[in-house]
Amino acid sequence: MKISFITTIFNEGESIGKLLESLRDQSVLSDEIIIADGGSTDNTLSVISNFQFKIPNKNLKVKILKKIGNRSVGRNAAIESSTGDIIVCSDAGCVLDKDWIKNITKPFEDPQIDVVSGYYKGISKTIFQKCLIPYVLVMPDRVNINNFLPATRSMAFRKPVWEKIGGFDEKYSHNEDYVFAKKIRNKFKIKFVKEAIVFWYPPRDFKNSFIMFFRFAYGDAEARIFRPKVFLIFLRYIIGVLLFGLAIIKMSVPILSFLLLCLILYVIWSIVKNYKYINDIKAYVYLPLLQFLSDSAVILGTVFGFIKYGL
């Protein structure tokens, strides 16, 4: 079994070194590393070229492709140039557990397995990041292995799988891995391996968190992905706005009181559902703020996405 690791980069000078270190320190190494650069203008390429991949008794091949385009273009180019029969993927902003390659490729010993979905955990240096993680990642106790789709943060597949479905759809610059996963879901045998872990650094502040959520929603709209939870977000706020407008027009204290009660319950719900993952008094402030921030970013991202790409 020959293993090719692929990833895409664009201005990842701050984070790419940690990914490379975790690749070098794997208990089982890939046979080659292929990195597709989308036109970085920072020091990303110099960090890679200066990185020491010297490993005793192992000739690790590292190939950098300068492929201008979105992540789908880069991934397809990297996979096309690979020589392995097993493709393992992660993202430049991640750090791999030392046994990640070992754990994510072991299921392929069974010839019936076509795709392996690994897991990912957030690394928090601040309470803000710790509060943000449950809004972005599926927490361990919420994982449903029957519905958990592979993502390029932690994914492996046989190269023929990529060939049969026509690769990553190059029309999409966001959430392309979700589109890829949806295509393979009912056509190939997928195994979830919770031990195949990558670690991910969440944004450090409200501004970058908003941008992240906006891009997720914008990407969904671009790919015509309709998630039930997004529908519920719109429904909640549409009902709230309509009731507020009605209350103002009719000067209705009961309606305003009802809306205030709903708002209080919404704040309480945002705390209760995620507090167990933080267990810090500051979460009483951050969790509600992040709830409203993610809601607003999702609404705006979805609206702008559909305005640009149509329904």
C-alpha positions as CSV (number, residue, x, y, z in Angstrom):
1,M,0.0,0.0,0.0
2,K,1.6,3.3,-1.2
3,I,0.4,6.4,0.6
4,S,0.3,9.9,-0.8
5,F,-0.4,12.9,1.5
6,I,-1.9,15.9,-0.2
7,T,-2.9,19.4,1.0
8,T,-3.5,22.8,-0.4
9,I,-2.1,26.1,0.8
10,F,-2.6,29.8,0.3
11,N,-0.7,32.2,2.5
12,E,-0.2,29.7,5.3
13,G,3.2,31.0,6.6
14,E,2.1,31.0,10.2
15,S,0.6,27.5,10.3
16,I,2.3,25.3,7.6
17,G,5.4,24.6,9.8
18,K,3.3,22.9,12.5
19,L,1.6,20.7,9.8
20,L,5.0,19.7,8.4
21,E,6.4,18.9,11.8
22,S,3.5,16.6,12.5
23,L,3.9,14.9,9.1
24,R,7.6,14.3,9.8
25,D,6.9,12.9,13.2
26,Q,4.3,10.4,12.2
27,S,4.7,6.8,13.5
28,V,3.9,5.7,10.0
29,L,5.1,8.0,7.2
30,S,3.5,8.6,3.9
31,D,5.5,7.7,0.8
32,E,5.2,11.2,-0.6
33,I,3.9,14.7,0.3
34,I,2.3,16.8,-2.4
35,I,1.4,20.4,-1.6
36,A,-0.6,22.5,-4.1
37,D,0.0,26.2,-3.7
38,G,-2.7,28.5,-4.9
39,G,-0.4,31.5,-5.4
40,S,0.8,32.4,-1.9
41,T,2.3,35.9,-1.5
42,D,3.6,35.5,2.1
43,N,6.5,33.3,3.3
44,T,4.7,30.0,2.9
45,L,6.9,28.6,0.2
46,S,10.1,29.6,1.9
47,V,8.9,27.9,5.1
48,I,8.3,24.7,3.2
49,S,11.6,24.9,1.2
50,N,13.6,25.5,4.4
51,F,11.9,22.8,6.4
52,Q,14.1,19.8,7.3
53,F,12.4,16.5,6.2
54,K,15.5,14.4,6.9
55,I,14.3,11.1,8.4
56,P,16.7,8.2,9.1
57,N,16.2,5.3,6.6
58,K,13.4,7.1,4.8
59,N,13.5,8.9,1.5
60,L,10.4,11.1,1.9
61,K,9.5,12.8,-1.4
62,V,8.1,16.3,-1.1
63,K,6.5,17.9,-4.2
64,I,5.2,21.5,-4.4
65,L,2.7,22.3,-7.2
66,K,2.2,25.9,-8.1
67,K,-1.4,25.7,-9.2
68,I,-3.3,28.9,-9.3
69,G,-7.0,28.3,-8.5
70,N,-9.3,27.3,-5.7
71,R,-8.9,24.4,-3.3
72,S,-10.7,22.0,-5.6
73,V,-8.3,22.8,-8.4
74,G,-5.3,22.3,-6.1
75,R,-6.5,19.1,-4.6
76,N,-7.3,17.6,-8.1
77,A,-3.9,18.6,-9.4
78,A,-2.1,17.1,-6.3
79,I,-4.0,13.8,-6.5
80,E,-3.5,13.6,-10.3
81,S,0.3,13.9,-9.8
82,S,0.3,11.4,-6.9
83,T,1.8,7.9,-7.3
84,G,0.0,6.3,-4.3
85,D,-3.0,4.1,-4.3
86,I,-4.2,5.6,-1.0
87,I,-4.7,9.3,-0.8
88,V,-4.7,10.9,2.7
89,C,-5.8,14.5,3.1
90,S,-5.6,17.3,5.7
91,D,-5.5,21.1,5.7
92,A,-2.7,23.5,6.2
93,G,-4.2,24.9,9.4
94,C,-4.2,21.5,11.1
95,V,-1.7,19.5,13.2
96,L,-1.8,15.7,12.9
97,D,-1.8,13.3,15.8
98,K,1.4,11.2,15.7
99,D,-0.6,8.1,14.8
100,W,-2.9,9.8,12.3
101,I,-1.6,8.2,9.1
102,K,-1.3,4.8,10.8
103,N,-4.9,5.0,12.1
104,I,-6.5,6.5,9.0
105,T,-4.9,4.0,6.6
106,K,-5.3,0.8,8.6
107,P,-8.9,0.1,7.6
108,F,-7.7,-0.2,4.0
109,E,-6.3,-3.6,4.9
110,D,-10.0,-4.6,4.3
111,P,-10.4,-4.5,0.5
112,Q,-14.1,-3.6,1.0
113,I,-13.3,-0.2,2.6
114,D,-13.1,2.6,0.0
115,V,-13.1,5.8,2.2
116,V,-12.0,6.5,5.8
117,S,-13.3,9.5,7.7
118,G,-11.1,10.6,10.6
119,Y,-12.0,12.9,13.4
120,Y,-10.8,16.4,14.4
121,K,-10.5,18.3,17.6
122,G,-10.0,22.0,18.3
123,I,-6.9,23.4,20.1
124,S,-7.8,26.3,22.4
125,K,-5.4,28.7,23.9
126,T,-8.0,31.1,25.2
127,I,-11.5,30.8,26.7
128,F,-12.9,32.5,23.6
129,Q,-11.5,29.7,21.3
130,K,-12.7,27.1,23.8
131,C,-16.2,28.6,23.5
132,L,-16.0,28.8,19.7
133,I,-15.1,25.2,19.1
134,P,-18.5,23.6,19.8
135,Y,-20.0,26.0,17.2
136,V,-17.7,24.8,14.5
137,L,-16.8,21.1,15.2
138,V,-18.9,18.1,16.1
139,M,-18.1,17.4,19.7
140,P,-17.2,13.7,20.6
141,D,-20.5,13.0,22.4
142,R,-22.5,14.3,19.4
143,V,-20.8,12.2,16.7
144,N,-23.2,9.9,14.9
145,I,-21.1,7.5,12.9
146,N,-23.9,6.8,10.6
147,N,-24.2,10.4,9.4
148,F,-20.7,11.7,10.0
149,L,-19.3,12.7,6.6
150,P,-15.6,12.7,5.8
151,A,-14.0,16.2,5.5
152,T,-10.6,17.1,4.1
153,R,-9.3,18.0,7.5
154,S,-9.1,14.2,8.1
155,M,-9.9,12.0,5.2
156,A,-8.4,9.1,3.2
157,F,-9.6,7.2,0.2
158,R,-8.5,4.9,-2.6
159,K,-7.4,6.8,-5.6
160,P,-9.9,5.0,-7.9
161,V,-12.7,6.6,-5.8
162,W,-11.5,10.0,-6.8
163,E,-11.3,9.0,-10.4
164,K,-14.8,7.4,-10.5
165,I,-16.6,10.5,-9.2
166,G,-14.6,12.9,-11.3
167,G,-12.6,14.5,-8.5
168,F,-13.4,17.6,-6.5
169,D,-15.8,19.8,-8.3
170,E,-13.7,22.8,-9.4
171,K,-16.7,25.1,-9.6
172,Y,-16.7,25.3,-5.8
173,S,-14.2,27.3,-3.8
174,H,-15.8,26.6,-0.4
175,N,-17.3,23.5,1.2
176,E,-16.1,21.5,-1.8
177,D,-15.2,18.6,0.5
178,Y,-18.8,18.4,1.7
179,V,-19.9,18.1,-2.0
180,F,-17.3,15.4,-2.5
181,A,-18.5,13.5,0.6
182,K,-22.1,13.7,-0.5
183,K,-21.1,12.2,-3.9
184,I,-19.3,9.2,-2.3
185,R,-21.7,8.7,0.6
186,N,-24.1,6.2,-1.1
187,K,-21.6,4.8,-3.7
188,F,-18.7,3.6,-1.6
189,K,-18.0,1.9,1.7
190,I,-17.0,4.5,4.3
191,K,-15.5,3.8,7.7
192,F,-15.3,6.3,10.6
193,V,-12.2,6.0,12.7
194,K,-12.3,8.3,15.8
195,E,-8.7,7.6,16.6
196,A,-7.5,9.2,13.3
197,I,-7.3,12.7,14.9
198,V,-6.2,16.0,13.5
199,F,-6.0,19.1,15.7
200,W,-7.3,22.5,14.4
201,Y,-6.7,26.0,15.6
202,P,-9.9,28.1,15.7
203,P,-10.0,31.9,15.0
204,R,-8.8,34.1,17.9
205,D,-11.4,36.8,17.8
206,F,-15.0,37.8,16.9
207,K,-14.0,39.3,13.5
208,N,-12.3,36.3,12.1
209,S,-14.9,34.0,13.6
210,F,-17.6,36.0,11.8
211,I,-15.7,35.7,8.5
212,M,-15.3,31.9,9.0
213,F,-19.0,31.4,9.6
214,F,-19.9,33.7,6.7
215,R,-17.7,31.7,4.3
216,F,-19.2,28.4,5.4
217,A,-22.7,29.7,4.7
218,Y,-21.6,31.4,1.5
219,G,-20.0,28.1,0.3
220,D,-23.2,26.2,1.1
221,A,-25.2,28.6,-1.0
222,E,-22.6,28.3,-3.8
223,A,-22.9,24.5,-3.8
224,R,-26.7,24.6,-3.3
225,I,-26.4,22.9,0.0
226,F,-29.5,23.3,2.2
227,R,-29.0,22.3,5.8
228,P,-32.0,21.9,8.2
229,K,-30.2,23.9,10.9
230,V,-29.8,26.9,8.6
231,F,-33.5,26.7,7.8
232,L,-34.3,26.8,11.5
233,I,-32.0,29.8,12.0
234,F,-33.9,31.8,9.3
235,L,-37.2,30.6,10.7
236,R,-36.4,31.8,14.2
237,Y,-35.3,35.3,13.1
238,I,-38.1,35.8,10.6
239,I,-40.7,34.9,13.2
240,G,-39.0,37.2,15.7
241,V,-38.8,40.1,13.3
242,L,-42.5,39.7,12.3
243,L,-43.6,39.6,15.9
244,F,-41.5,42.6,16.8
245,G,-43.0,44.5,13.9
246,L,-46.5,43.5,14.9
247,A,-45.8,44.6,18.5
248,I,-44.5,48.0,17.4
249,I,-47.5,48.6,15.1
250,K,-50.0,47.6,17.7
251,M,-48.0,48.9,20.6
252,S,-48.6,45.5,22.2
253,V,-46.9,44.9,25.6
254,P,-47.9,41.2,25.7
255,I,-46.2,40.5,22.4
256,L,-43.1,42.5,23.4
257,S,-43.0,40.6,26.8
258,F,-43.3,37.3,24.9
259,L,-40.4,38.3,22.6
260,L,-38.3,39.3,25.6
261,L,-39.0,35.9,27.2
262,C,-38.0,34.1,24.0
263,L,-34.8,36.1,23.9
264,I,-34.0,35.2,27.5
265,L,-34.7,31.5,26.8
266,Y,-32.5,31.7,23.6
267,V,-29.6,33.0,25.6
268,I,-30.1,30.3,28.3
269,W,-30.3,27.6,25.6
270,S,-27.0,28.9,24.0
271,I,-25.3,28.5,27.3
272,V,-26.8,25.2,28.5
273,K,-26.1,23.3,25.2
274,N,-22.4,24.0,25.2
275,Y,-21.3,25.0,28.7
276,K,-20.2,21.4,29.7
277,Y,-17.4,21.7,27.1
278,I,-16.0,24.9,28.6
279,N,-16.8,24.9,32.4
280,D,-15.7,28.5,32.9
281,I,-17.7,31.4,34.1
282,K,-16.6,33.5,31.1
283,A,-18.6,31.2,28.9
284,Y,-21.8,32.8,30.2
285,V,-20.8,35.8,28.2
286,Y,-19.0,34.3,25.2
287,L,-21.5,31.5,24.4
288,P,-24.5,33.8,23.8
289,L,-22.4,36.3,21.9
290,L,-21.0,33.5,19.6
291,Q,-24.6,32.2,19.1
292,F,-25.8,35.5,17.8
293,L,-22.6,36.1,15.8
294,S,-22.8,32.7,14.1
295,D,-26.5,33.2,13.4
296,S,-26.0,36.6,11.8
297,A,-23.0,35.4,9.8
298,V,-24.9,32.4,8.5
299,I,-27.9,34.5,7.5
300,L,-25.8,37.0,5.7
301,G,-23.5,34.4,4.1
302,T,-26.5,32.5,2.8
303,V,-28.3,35.6,1.5
304,F,-25.2,36.9,-0.3
305,G,-24.4,33.5,-1.7
306,F,-27.9,33.0,-3.1
307,I,-27.9,36.6,-4.5
308,K,-24.7,35.8,-6.4
309,Y,-25.3,32.2,-7.5
310,G,-29.2,32.1,-7.5
311,L,-31.5,29.7,-5.9
